[in-house]
Amino acid sequence: MRAEIEKIQQMMEKANYVTDPAIATSVHLAMTLRKPLLIEGHAGVGKTEVAKVMARMLDTNLIRLQCYEGLDAAQALYEWNYPKQLLHIKLEEATTHSLREKETTIFSEPFLIRRPLLQAISQDGKPPVLLIDEVDRSDEEFEAFLLEVLAEFQVTIPEIGTITTAHPPHVILTSNRVRELSDALRRRCLYLWVDFPGFDKEVRIVTRKVPGVNEALARQIARFMESVRSLRLSKVPGVAESLDWALAPAGWQGEERLDPNAGLATLNALRLTAGRLAWSSPSLRAATEAQRTSIVQTMRALAANRFWDHWSPGGYSWAGTTTALWRAEHRLRLGDEARDRVGATLHYIAAWVTAGQPF
């Protein structure tokens, strides 16, 4: 590893971000080439945190633009403070100033509201870190506008003139791939894909971010999350969910291993309820609320050991799953696809409860 990249990695680790050579290399190139860095990946894997860590590393401001559908230039760049302008016009009624003087006054800097893009361009001193978060949620029209701003780092305000930056900001864009971004935007950016962390990296993240969690417990949490991510879920939990689960108030700080009962009781911290495990197929998503409730109750009953006699001490069998599934199917009249999905989910939960730890 080159010395410059190793230095960046050490700086990011010092800023409490567990990183790897790929992330450190991308950050180094973005800082050296002064090009925007587009970071894509699953939700909750630490994309936004890269920008926050960069700001701490460089000891500069973090300016964040949160994108959403319907975001336009006025909300991202600048707008005029209309209530303040109206109040000033009212106060100017008694003065002898000319109409031109009044117009010049109300369309001046004191009446200008600087939104994130203009803040980043006009900041004096150290260049800030500009985070354009979840850019894929914005409209294509806004994306086209963004291309112009990122290309020149200057803004023309008709009433004031052109504002140009002397020190272009460090730009980080993040995307969850809600929609595909244009090739034009991608060409202007360096690219980084952040995947779910491997087992060893997630252990390091949990032990560093969660006080009171020993390494043995962190390894069990990481192993469980690794198993969950191997399932075809409608929403795969990320690192953020791992940390939330480890911090759950009914959790296990100070414990040497996972407690299955506490684990199941705090699965809502993962946003990984039994319902979410089951709603991966179209058949189940179309189920009624009563049907969903019944499936969840069946899963919880299994997790609470009501079907414990179906499991052998050293492992698990399909017999118990079939029995529990038959009861759910008898009530719900589910199709084959839905039945298979519920069966796989019951099988998974039963394996964890029986073994007392992730498998």
C-alpha positions in Angstrom: 0.0 0.0 0.0 1.3 3.5 -0.9 2.3 5.7 2.0 -0.3 8.3 1.1 -3.1 5.9 1.1 -1.9 4.3 4.3 -1.9 7.8 5.9 -5.5 8.4 4.8 -6.5 5.0 6.2 -4.8 5.9 9.6 -6.5 9.3 9.6 -9.9 7.7 9.0 -9.3 5.1 11.7 -8.3 7.9 14.1 -11.6 9.6 13.2 -13.4 6.5 14.4 -14.2 5.1 11.0 -13.3 1.4 10.3 -12.1 1.5 6.7 -10.2 -0.5 4.2 -7.7 0.2 1.4 -10.5 0.6 -1.3 -12.2 3.4 0.7 -9.0 5.0 1.7 -7.8 5.0 -2.0 -11.0 6.6 -3.2 -10.9 9.3 -0.5 -7.2 10.0 -1.3 -8.0 10.4 -5.1 -11.0 12.6 -4.4 -8.9 14.9 -2.3 -5.9 14.9 -4.6 -7.7 15.3 -7.9 -10.4 17.5 -6.4 -13.1 15.6 -8.1 -16.5 14.6 -6.7 -16.7 11.1 -5.2 -19.9 9.2 -5.9 -20.5 6.5 -3.3 -23.1 3.8 -4.0 -24.1 0.8 -1.9 -26.8 -0.6 0.3 -28.5 1.5 2.9 -26.8 1.6 6.3 -23.3 0.6 5.2 -21.6 3.9 6.0 -21.7 5.9 2.8 -22.7 9.2 4.5 -20.2 8.6 7.3 -17.4 8.9 4.8 -18.2 12.6 4.3 -18.5 13.2 8.0 -15.1 11.6 8.6 -13.5 13.7 5.8 -14.8 16.9 7.4 -13.2 15.8 10.7 -10.0 14.8 9.0 -9.6 18.1 7.3 -10.9 20.1 10.3 -13.5 21.9 8.1 -17.2 22.3 7.9 -19.6 19.7 6.6 -22.4 21.1 4.5 -25.2 18.6 3.7 -27.8 18.7 1.0 -30.4 16.0 1.6 -32.0 15.1 -1.7 -35.7 14.1 -2.2 -38.2 14.0 -4.9 -39.3 17.5 -5.9 -36.1 19.2 -4.8 -35.4 22.2 -7.0 -32.7 24.8 -7.5 -34.2 27.3 -5.1 -34.1 24.9 -2.2 -30.6 23.7 -3.0 -28.9 26.9 -4.1 -30.5 30.1 -2.8 -33.8 32.0 -2.4 -34.8 35.5 -1.3 -36.1 36.2 2.2 -39.5 37.4 1.1 -40.9 38.2 4.6 -37.9 40.3 5.4 -38.2 42.0 2.0 -41.8 42.8 2.6 -41.1 44.2 6.0 -38.3 46.4 4.6 -40.6 47.7 1.8 -43.1 48.6 4.5 -40.5 50.5 6.5 -39.2 52.2 3.3 -42.6 53.7 2.5 -41.9 56.8 4.7 -38.5 57.4 3.2 -37.5 59.5 0.2 -35.4 56.9 -1.4 -35.9 56.3 -5.1 -37.5 53.1 -6.5 -34.2 51.9 -7.9 -32.5 52.4 -4.5 -35.3 50.5 -2.8 -35.0 47.6 -5.3 -31.2 47.5 -5.0 -31.5 47.3 -1.2 -34.0 44.4 -1.0 -32.1 42.4 -3.6 -28.8 42.5 -1.8 -26.8 40.0 0.3 -28.6 40.7 3.6 -31.8 39.4 2.1 -30.3 36.4 0.5 -30.8 32.9 2.0 -27.9 30.7 1.2 -28.8 27.1 0.7 -26.2 24.3 0.9 -24.8 24.6 -2.7 -24.3 28.3 -2.4 -22.9 27.9 1.2 -20.3 25.5 -0.1 -19.3 27.7 -3.0 -19.1 31.0 -1.1 -17.4 29.8 2.1 -14.2 31.6 2.9 -11.1 29.9 4.3 -10.8 26.2 4.3 -12.9 24.5 1.6 -15.8 22.6 3.2 -16.9 19.1 2.6 -20.2 19.2 0.6 -22.3 16.1 1.1 -25.1 15.6 -1.5 -26.9 12.7 0.2 -29.2 10.2 -1.6 -28.9 12.0 -5.0 -30.8 9.2 -6.6 -34.0 10.4 -4.8 -33.9 13.7 -6.7 -35.5 14.3 -10.1 -33.6 14.1 -13.4 -34.1 17.8 -13.9 -32.3 18.6 -10.6 -29.5 16.2 -11.6 -28.9 18.2 -14.8 -28.8 21.4 -12.8 -26.3 19.8 -10.4 -24.0 18.9 -13.3 -23.6 22.6 -14.2 -22.9 23.6 -10.6 -20.3 20.9 -10.1 -18.6 21.6 -13.4 -17.9 25.3 -12.7 -18.4 25.8 -9.0 -19.9 29.2 -9.7 -23.4 30.6 -9.5 -24.9 33.6 -11.2 -27.6 35.5 -9.3 -29.2 38.0 -11.7 -29.7 40.7 -9.0 -26.2 40.4 -7.5 -23.9 38.9 -10.2 -21.6 35.8 -10.4 -20.3 34.2 -7.3 -17.2 32.1 -7.9 -15.3 30.0 -5.4 -11.6 30.4 -4.8 -11.4 27.1 -3.0 -13.7 24.4 -4.5 -15.4 22.2 -1.9 -14.7 18.5 -1.5 -17.8 16.9 -2.8 -19.3 13.5 -1.8 -22.4 12.2 -3.4 -24.2 9.1 -2.1 -26.8 6.9 -3.8 -28.9 3.9 -2.7 -29.7 3.1 -6.4 -33.4 4.0 -6.1 -33.0 5.0 -9.7 -30.0 4.9 -12.1 -28.0 8.1 -12.3 -27.2 9.6 -15.7 -23.9 8.7 -17.4 -23.1 12.5 -17.5 -23.1 12.7 -13.7 -21.1 9.5 -13.4 -18.4 10.7 -15.8 -17.8 13.7 -13.7 -17.2 11.7 -10.5 -14.8 9.2 -9.1 -16.8 6.0 -8.1 -16.8 3.8 -5.0 -19.1 0.9 -4.2 -19.4 0.2 -0.5 -20.6 -3.4 0.1 -21.7 -5.0 3.4 -18.6 -5.5 5.5 -17.0 -8.9 5.8 -17.1 -10.8 9.1 -13.8 -9.5 10.5 -14.5 -5.9 9.5 -18.0 -5.9 11.1 -16.5 -7.3 14.3 -14.1 -4.4 14.4 -17.0 -2.0 13.8 -19.2 -3.4 16.5 -16.4 -3.5 19.1 -15.3 0.1 18.3 -18.7 1.7 18.1 -20.5 -0.1 20.9 -19.2 0.4 24.4 -19.3 -2.7 26.6 -19.4 -5.3 23.8 -16.6 -7.8 24.1 -15.0 -9.4 21.0 -16.7 -12.8 21.5 -20.1 -11.2 21.6 -19.3 -8.9 18.6 -18.3 -12.0 16.6 -21.6 -13.7 17.4 -23.5 -10.5 16.3 -21.4 -10.3 13.1 -22.0 -14.0 12.3 -25.7 -13.6 12.8 -25.8 -10.6 10.5 -23.8 -12.5 7.9 -26.4 -15.3 8.0 -29.3 -12.9 7.7 -27.8 -11.1 4.7 -27.5 -14.5 2.9 -31.3 -14.6 2.9 -33.4 -13.0 0.1 -35.0 -10.3 2.1 -37.0 -7.3 1.0 -34.7 -5.1 3.1 -31.3 -6.4 4.0 -30.0 -5.0 7.4 -26.8 -3.0 7.2 -24.2 -2.0 9.6 -26.4 0.7 11.2 -28.9 -2.1 12.1 -26.0 -4.2 13.6 -25.0 -1.3 15.8 -28.6 -0.5 16.8 -29.2 -4.1 17.7 -26.0 -4.3 19.8 -27.1 -1.1 21.6 -30.7 -2.4 22.3 -31.7 -1.6 25.8 -32.8 -5.2 26.4 -29.5 -6.4 24.9 -26.4 -8.0 26.3 -23.7 -5.5 27.2 -21.2 -7.4 29.4 -22.5 -10.8 28.3 -20.2 -13.4 26.9 -22.6 -14.7 24.3 -26.0 -14.0 22.6 -29.1 -14.8 24.6 -31.7 -16.1 22.2 -34.6 -14.8 24.2 -33.1 -11.3 24.4 -32.1 -11.5 20.8 -35.6 -12.2 19.6 -37.1 -9.6 21.9 -34.9 -6.9 20.4 -35.1 -7.9 16.7 -37.1 -4.7 16.1 -33.9 -2.8 16.6 -32.7 -4.5 13.3 -35.9 -3.4 11.5 -35.9 -7.1 11.0 -39.2 -8.3 12.4 -40.7 -11.6 11.6 -43.0 -9.7 9.2 -40.1 -8.3 7.2 -38.5 -11.7 7.0 -41.7 -13.0 5.4 -42.6 -10.2 3.1 -39.9 -10.9 0.5 -42.2 -12.5 -2.1 -45.0 -10.8 -4.0 -47.5 -13.4 -2.7 -46.8 -12.4 0.9 -46.7 -8.7 0.2 -50.3 -9.1 -1.2 -51.5 -10.8 2.0 -54.0 -9.0 4.2 -53.1 -7.4 7.5 -54.9 -10.2 9.3 -52.9 -12.8 7.4 -49.6 -11.0 8.1 -50.5 -10.8 11.8 -51.2 -14.5 11.9 -47.9 -15.4 10.2 -46.0 -13.2 12.6 -47.8 -14.8 15.6 -46.9 -18.2 14.2 -43.2 -17.3 13.9 -43.2 -15.8 17.4 -44.8 -18.9 18.8 -42.0 -21.0 17.3 -39.4 -18.6 18.6 -40.9 -18.8 22.1 -40.3 -22.6 22.0 -43.9 -23.6 21.8 -42.8 -26.1 19.2 -39.6 -27.0 21.0 -40.5 -30.8 21.1 -40.0 -30.9 17.3 -36.3 -30.0 17.5 -33.5 -32.4 18.4 -31.0 -31.1 21.0 -28.1 -31.0 18.5 -29.9 -29.3 15.6 -33.2 -29.0 13.9 -35.4 -30.8 11.4 -38.0 -29.9 8.9 -40.7 -31.7 10.9 -41.2 -28.9 13.3 -41.2 -26.3 10.5 -43.7 -28.3 8.5 -46.0 -28.6 11.5 -45.8 -24.9 12.2 -46.2 -24.1 8.6 -49.2 -26.3 8.1 -51.0 -24.5 10.9 -50.2 -21.1 9.3 -51.2 -22.4 5.8 -54.4 -24.0 7.1 -55.6 -20.6 8.4 -54.2 -18.5 5.6 -54.6 -20.6 2.4 -51.2 -19.4 1.2 -49.8 -20.3 -2.3 -46.8 -22.5 -2.8 -44.3 -19.6 -3.1 -45.6 -17.9 0.0 -45.6 -21.2 1.9 -42.0 -21.9 0.9 -40.9 -18.4 2.0 -42.6 -18.8 5.4 -41.1 -22.2 5.7 -37.6 -20.9 5.1 -38.1 -18.1 7.6 -39.4 -20.5 10.3 -36.5 -22.8 9.6 -34.0 -20.0 10.0 -35.5 -18.7 13.3 -35.8 -22.2 14.7 -32.2 -22.9 13.9 -31.1 -19.8 15.8 -33.3 -20.5 18.8 -32.3 -24.1 18.9 -28.6 -23.5 18.6 -28.6 -20.5 20.9 -26.4 -18.7 18.4 -26.1 -17.9 14.7 -25.6 -20.8 12.4 
